[in-house]
């Protein structure tokens, strides 16, 4: 989202300094996107650099990955008004016009700096990623349905698994909230079998079962989340007979995610309240989805230019997806400590009949003047 906004600013001859630190992971998004066609119309109307690049290269916007972002970043470095610094930022200077678009695994030092401006109005939660295995011996696999499988554990194997998890129990676990479903905690409080409950089939009555989903030859272990180190996880999984000879494609991780409580921290233009030089966009607002975030990034970019010129900031027409998304982000509170998937609750059926992508073009043409041309491309 930061690169998206930077493109728009650079194309309009604004000086941009980008501090770029590659994220360890990117937000997952849903493959079934309601109103996808309408959102694409609006991205086209905005002249979104990312969307138009995807169209030109034949890349699906749902499948944008780190490699694509690197290509965008390399192209951005060609603008003479852009300074691209491959480094993280530890603090924010409220006297400089700044867009914070650091994602939901923002560095703790930067979060602490932002706390000087937003107080304690931020949210933290823990996001688990499963262990993934390949080359599992087929004789140990039991097919459930579709892409779902399971392997069975005897009572001795299950108890050995619990013993090993407790033995390796990480000090990091003490920092997790009580409801975090890590293997180590479940083993400690004797609730692990609830998550690894046995699956009985004809001739099979195991003591516990590990569920898996197969994707492109790799099996992700469902409800098998651990904060142990890679070596500790390798030791634990290696003692389960069904996985002898299997290859660990990736280890389980439990990431700490932090994002701003938008309704408490930001005004209607995505500026930090009382600090108009600081704008916030993207996953740091607790929002998942490339379509949604790109539209908001374009809106913020135009108001960044207006703020730089000392002009009044402007709101969007209400009959656009961008406006509905923006409103939802700014009104939302914490929803079960999870990323807000805007795909499901921003657009009500009654709104669908009123949406008009041309409102974006009219908005830009009428209110932003020199920033907009009829061909939907920002001037170079």
Wavefront OBJ file of the C-alpha trace (Angstrom):
o trace
v 0.000 0.000 0.000
v 2.923 2.316 0.670
v 4.379 1.632 -2.763
v 0.968 2.240 -4.342
v 0.686 5.670 -2.729
v 4.321 6.477 -3.521
v 3.746 5.811 -7.235
v 0.891 8.321 -7.313
v 2.912 10.952 -5.478
v 5.986 10.400 -7.650
v 3.982 10.627 -10.871
v 2.767 14.016 -9.686
v 6.334 15.212 -9.059
v 6.218 15.091 -5.280
v 9.422 14.182 -3.492
v 9.030 10.805 -1.778
v 11.307 9.010 0.670
v 10.463 5.332 1.066
v 11.791 3.294 3.954
v 11.202 -0.276 2.904
v 11.650 -3.321 5.135
v 10.405 -6.566 3.575
v 7.662 -8.237 5.597
v 8.095 -11.810 6.748
v 4.567 -12.661 5.627
v 1.740 -11.142 3.652
v -1.940 -11.016 4.497
v -4.013 -13.908 3.240
v -7.020 -12.913 1.196
v -10.162 -14.704 0.134
v -10.384 -16.169 -3.347
v -14.134 -15.508 -3.562
v -14.479 -11.719 -3.590
v -18.002 -10.278 -3.704
v -18.357 -7.285 -6.044
v -14.948 -8.023 -7.542
v -15.986 -6.552 -10.891
v -17.196 -3.342 -9.260
v -13.981 -3.017 -7.258
v -11.903 -3.507 -10.409
v -13.864 -0.738 -12.121
v -13.033 1.598 -9.273
v -9.351 0.636 -9.257
v -9.267 1.355 -12.981
v -10.992 4.699 -12.392
v -8.436 5.538 -9.715
v -5.652 4.662 -12.152
v -4.215 2.312 -9.523
v -0.553 1.601 -10.454
v -0.650 -1.878 -8.912
v -3.930 -2.863 -10.550
v -2.906 -1.537 -13.978
v 0.458 -3.317 -13.723
v -1.346 -6.564 -12.875
v -3.560 -6.122 -15.924
v -0.591 -5.446 -18.171
v 1.382 -8.453 -16.908
v -1.597 -10.796 -16.721
v -1.176 -11.247 -12.952
v -4.243 -11.791 -10.783
v -4.549 -9.162 -8.073
v -5.583 -11.904 -5.640
v -2.221 -13.623 -6.207
v 0.107 -10.677 -5.725
v 3.159 -11.914 -3.800
v 6.467 -10.584 -2.511
v 8.130 -11.101 -5.919
v 5.544 -8.861 -7.579
v 5.996 -6.215 -4.887
v 9.756 -6.300 -5.527
v 9.126 -5.604 -9.227
v 6.927 -2.633 -8.314
v 9.596 -1.355 -5.929
v 12.347 -1.634 -8.552
v 10.259 0.327 -11.066
v 9.539 2.973 -8.457
v 13.265 3.544 -7.936
v 13.449 4.890 -11.514
v 11.546 8.055 -10.578
v 14.021 10.910 -9.993
v 11.906 12.320 -7.153
v 12.020 9.056 -5.179
v 14.596 8.111 -2.560
v 14.341 4.390 -1.805
v 15.954 3.283 1.452
v 16.118 -0.454 2.170
v 15.828 -0.023 5.901
v 13.278 -0.150 8.678
v 12.015 2.905 10.534
v 11.995 3.019 14.312
v 10.218 6.307 14.921
v 7.811 8.772 13.373
v 8.456 12.502 13.150
v 5.111 14.308 13.397
v 6.574 17.373 11.665
v 7.050 15.414 8.425
v 4.234 14.339 6.125
v 4.240 10.564 6.611
v 2.247 7.545 5.472
v 2.570 4.522 7.759
v 1.759 1.410 5.716
v 3.864 -1.164 7.509
v 1.411 -4.063 7.671
v 0.203 -6.045 10.660
v 3.622 -7.194 11.839
v 4.974 -3.693 12.361
v 8.232 -3.417 14.273
v 7.783 -2.981 18.013
v 10.049 0.077 18.072
v 7.844 1.838 15.511
v 4.702 0.893 17.418
v 6.185 2.399 20.574
v 6.993 5.590 18.676
v 3.451 5.792 17.305
v 2.129 5.336 20.837
v 3.330 8.879 21.515
v 0.645 10.047 19.082
v -2.130 7.461 19.429
v -1.751 6.551 23.098
v -2.681 2.976 23.907
v -5.248 2.758 21.116
v -3.719 -0.218 19.390
v -4.631 -3.891 19.303
v -2.374 -6.951 19.534
v -3.292 -10.544 18.827
v -1.557 -13.774 17.887
v -1.895 -15.398 14.486
v -0.854 -19.054 14.157
v 0.559 -20.616 10.996
v 0.466 -24.438 10.724
v 3.268 -26.911 10.194
v 3.379 -28.298 6.652
v 4.682 -31.723 5.576
v 5.327 -33.477 2.293
v 6.237 -37.036 1.250
v 4.053 -38.713 3.887
v 3.871 -42.478 3.363
v 0.459 -43.168 1.820
v -0.114 -46.236 3.989
v -0.216 -43.929 7.026
v -2.773 -41.574 5.481
v -6.538 -41.872 5.897
v -8.700 -39.943 3.452
v -11.680 -38.098 4.923
v -13.251 -36.056 2.122
v -12.050 -33.781 -0.617
v -8.558 -32.522 0.249
v -8.788 -33.529 3.918
v -6.825 -36.418 5.459
v -5.706 -37.590 8.880
v -3.084 -39.772 10.526
v -3.708 -41.787 13.686
v -1.855 -41.869 17.005
v -1.827 -44.665 19.540
v -2.210 -43.792 23.193
v 1.522 -44.293 23.721
v 2.357 -41.965 20.821
v -0.084 -39.337 22.031
v 1.309 -39.387 25.577
v 4.852 -39.247 24.221
v 3.849 -36.234 22.107
v 2.497 -34.473 25.216
v 5.641 -35.283 27.200
v 7.875 -33.881 24.456
v 5.819 -30.715 24.074
v 5.972 -30.062 27.811
v 9.695 -30.848 27.891
v 10.438 -28.286 25.203
v 7.887 -25.761 26.465
v 9.094 -22.360 25.354
v 9.374 -19.306 27.590
v 7.580 -17.442 24.795
v 4.347 -19.257 25.703
v 3.949 -17.234 28.880
v 3.345 -14.171 26.684
v 0.464 -15.719 24.764
v -3.150 -14.929 25.675
v -5.075 -17.683 27.503
v -7.141 -18.621 24.466
v -4.174 -19.211 22.145
v -4.321 -22.785 20.855
v -0.656 -23.765 20.953
v 0.234 -27.429 21.257
v 2.373 -26.790 24.318
v -0.422 -25.144 26.278
v -2.885 -27.862 25.348
v -0.416 -30.520 26.425
v 0.116 -28.768 29.751
v -3.562 -28.449 30.657
v -4.560 -31.902 29.318
v -6.808 -30.458 26.609
v -4.672 -31.430 23.616
v -6.770 -34.499 22.850
v -9.770 -32.202 22.385
v -8.012 -30.728 19.353
v -6.493 -34.014 18.229
v -9.676 -35.958 18.864
v -9.759 -39.461 17.385
v -11.409 -40.180 14.063
v -12.951 -43.634 14.073
v -13.181 -45.513 10.801
v -13.919 -49.121 9.948
v -11.247 -51.200 11.637
v -9.508 -48.140 13.099
v -10.053 -46.905 16.670
v -7.099 -44.606 17.362
v -6.492 -42.759 20.609
v -5.980 -39.435 18.759
v -5.797 -38.162 15.185
v -3.987 -35.317 13.459
v -6.031 -33.657 10.724
v -4.454 -32.341 7.542
v -5.386 -30.556 4.352
v -3.568 -31.353 1.126
v -2.621 -28.519 -1.206
v -0.286 -29.030 -4.181
v 1.273 -32.136 -2.631
v 1.886 -30.497 0.752
v -0.118 -31.325 3.888
v -0.898 -28.546 6.369
v -1.533 -29.868 9.876
v -4.834 -28.478 11.160
v -4.880 -27.233 14.781
v -1.201 -28.156 15.065
v 0.219 -24.790 16.129
v 3.430 -24.441 18.101
v 5.729 -21.705 19.390
v 8.680 -24.089 19.730
v 11.847 -23.583 17.718
v 12.254 -25.341 14.370
v 14.660 -27.903 15.870
v 12.285 -28.612 18.761
v 9.361 -29.085 16.381
v 11.484 -31.379 14.226
v 12.306 -33.493 17.286
v 8.644 -33.699 18.360
v 7.253 -34.594 14.928
v 10.056 -37.082 14.267
v 8.801 -39.385 17.029
v 5.367 -39.832 15.429
v 5.559 -43.053 13.418
v 3.114 -41.908 10.729
v 5.519 -39.105 9.806
v 8.721 -41.166 9.590
v 10.359 -40.263 6.289
v 8.172 -37.192 5.778
v 9.725 -33.853 4.873
v 8.903 -30.712 6.885
v 8.124 -28.068 4.256
v 7.590 -25.313 6.834
v 7.448 -25.126 10.610
v 4.561 -23.800 12.662
v 4.824 -20.190 13.784
v 2.764 -17.994 16.070
v 3.084 -14.402 14.926
v 2.212 -11.446 17.072
v 0.114 -9.019 15.043
v -0.460 -5.422 16.035
v -2.713 -2.897 14.346
v -4.269 0.444 15.161
v -7.749 0.758 16.565
v -8.872 2.936 13.642
v -12.080 4.298 15.161
v -10.164 5.572 18.191
v -6.972 6.738 16.471
v -7.893 8.190 13.073
v -10.116 10.869 11.605
v -12.209 10.495 8.436
v -9.167 11.078 6.207
v -7.038 8.320 7.805
v -4.941 10.894 9.639
v -3.928 10.333 13.248
v -6.186 12.534 15.343
v -4.500 15.827 16.264
v -1.491 14.916 14.106
v -2.545 15.699 10.503
v 0.901 14.926 9.059
v 0.594 11.227 9.933
v -1.586 9.064 7.685
v -2.102 5.299 8.096
v -3.044 2.699 5.459
v -3.067 -1.028 4.776
v -2.816 -4.065 7.016
v -1.718 -1.929 9.972
v -5.408 -0.976 10.230
v -6.362 -4.615 10.703
v -7.713 -5.004 7.188
v -7.148 -7.940 4.856
v -7.644 -7.820 1.078
v -5.714 -6.259 -1.795
v -8.757 -4.775 -3.516
v -9.966 -2.994 -0.403
v -6.566 -1.715 0.647
v -5.564 -0.484 -2.804
v -8.694 1.626 -3.173
v -8.137 3.213 0.235
v -4.427 3.780 -0.566
v -5.381 5.725 -3.689
v -7.803 7.908 -1.750
v -5.173 8.593 0.917
v -2.545 9.392 -1.733
v -4.675 12.159 -3.220
v -5.336 13.681 0.184
v -1.612 13.419 0.983
v -0.984 15.674 -2.007
v -3.633 18.116 -0.847
v -2.181 18.138 2.681
v 1.276 18.838 1.213
v -0.124 21.858 -0.618
v -2.082 23.121 2.376
v -5.448 22.496 0.715
v -8.602 21.212 2.403
v -9.005 17.447 2.383
v -12.071 15.970 0.734
v -14.384 13.029 1.278
v -15.479 10.562 -1.375
v -18.911 10.208 -2.957
v -20.993 7.840 -0.835
v -21.999 5.691 -3.835
v -18.556 4.117 -4.246
v -16.975 0.959 -2.844
v -13.992 3.029 -1.725
v -16.200 5.246 0.421
v -18.075 2.303 1.941
v -14.811 0.518 2.734
v -13.285 3.643 4.244
v -16.336 4.196 6.411
v -16.279 0.603 7.654
v -12.577 0.736 8.533
v -12.960 3.973 10.447
v -16.017 2.766 12.352
v -14.894 -0.743 13.210
v -13.922 -1.890 16.649
v -12.094 -5.068 17.576
v -13.828 -8.052 15.992
v -12.761 -11.194 17.865
v -9.135 -10.010 17.716
v -8.890 -11.009 14.058
v -8.202 -9.225 10.803
v -11.344 -7.583 9.526
v -12.249 -9.229 6.241
v -14.155 -6.459 4.572
v -15.369 -8.782 1.839
v -18.244 -9.968 3.985
v -19.685 -6.954 5.716
v -18.972 -3.652 3.969
v -21.510 -3.855 1.169
v -25.145 -4.464 1.956
v -27.485 -5.619 -0.790
v -29.288 -2.267 -0.905
v -25.991 -0.472 -1.573
v -25.158 -2.626 -4.594
v -27.765 -0.926 -6.769
v -26.329 2.527 -6.022
v -22.637 1.906 -6.700
v -21.151 4.006 -9.488
v -17.477 3.712 -10.452
v -17.677 6.861 -12.596
v -18.144 8.800 -9.356
v -14.420 8.273 -8.735
v -13.514 9.891 -12.055
v -15.883 12.810 -11.458
v -14.539 13.224 -7.949
v -10.940 13.372 -9.145
v -11.678 15.621 -12.089
v -13.802 18.091 -10.171
v -11.763 18.376 -7.003
v -8.159 17.475 -7.777
v -7.619 19.298 -11.037
v -4.024 18.806 -12.100
v -3.808 15.324 -10.535
v -6.222 13.793 -13.011
v -6.452 13.248 -16.769
v -9.251 11.757 -18.805
v -7.217 8.716 -19.861
v -7.230 7.430 -16.252
v -3.430 7.708 -16.016
v -1.782 10.098 -13.623
v 0.520 12.512 -15.407
v 4.195 11.638 -15.405
l 1 2 3 4 5 6 7 8 9 10 11 12 13 14 15 16 17 18 19 20 21 22 23 24 25 26 27 28 29 30 31 32 33 34 35 36 37 38 39 40 41 42 43 44 45 46 47 48 49 50 51 52 53 54 55 56 57 58 59 60 61 62 63 64 65 66 67 68 69 70 71 72 73 74 75 76 77 78 79 80 81 82 83 84 85 86 87 88 89 90 91 92 93 94 95 96 97 98 99 100 101 102 103 104 105 106 107 108 109 110 111 112 113 114 115 116 117 118 119 120 121 122 123 124 125 126 127 128 129 130 131 132 133 134 135 136 137 138 139 140 141 142 143 144 145 146 147 148 149 150 151 152 153 154 155 156 157 158 159 160 161 162 163 164 165 166 167 168 169 170 171 172 173 174 175 176 177 178 179 180 181 182 183 184 185 186 187 188 189 190 191 192 193 194 195 196 197 198 199 200 201 202 203 204 205 206 207 208 209 210 211 212 213 214 215 216 217 218 219 220 221 222 223 224 225 226 227 228 229 230 231 232 233 234 235 236 237 238 239 240 241 242 243 244 245 246 247 248 249 250 251 252 253 254 255 256 257 258 259 260 261 262 263 264 265 266 267 268 269 270 271 272 273 274 275 276 277 278 279 280 281 282 283 284 285 286 287 288 289 290 291 292 293 294 295 296 297 298 299 300 301 302 303 304 305 306 307 308 309 310 311 312 313 314 315 316 317 318 319 320 321 322 323 324 325 326 327 328 329 330 331 332 333 334 335 336 337 338 339 340 341 342 343 344 345 346 347 348 349 350 351 352 353 354 355 356 357 358 359 360 361 362 363 364 365 366 367 368 369 370 371 372 373 374 375 376 377 378 379 380
